Amino acid sequence: MHVPDGFFTVPMSLAAGAVAAGGVAWPLRKARDELDDRMAPLAGLVAAFVFAVQMLNFPVGAGTSGHLLGGALAAILC
């Protein structure tokens, strides 16, 4: 999401960072268990696709814009 300066408060940013850290730790642990040599090229292709698709921005409101959630899209594709 692209927002103007001062849109989020410091406590809100810290809370979102903590949630994000927990949200990244679980998939990393799961990927370590499930990703093998056969799946690695597919993961690279999905990452490239998600990167390209996230270039599309759309207005959300109040001077902000958003883009597709790449992590959710990658999870659905794999």
Beta strands, then each sheet from edge to edge (+ up, - down):
strand 1: 57-61
strand 2: 64-67
sheet 1: 1+ 2-
end
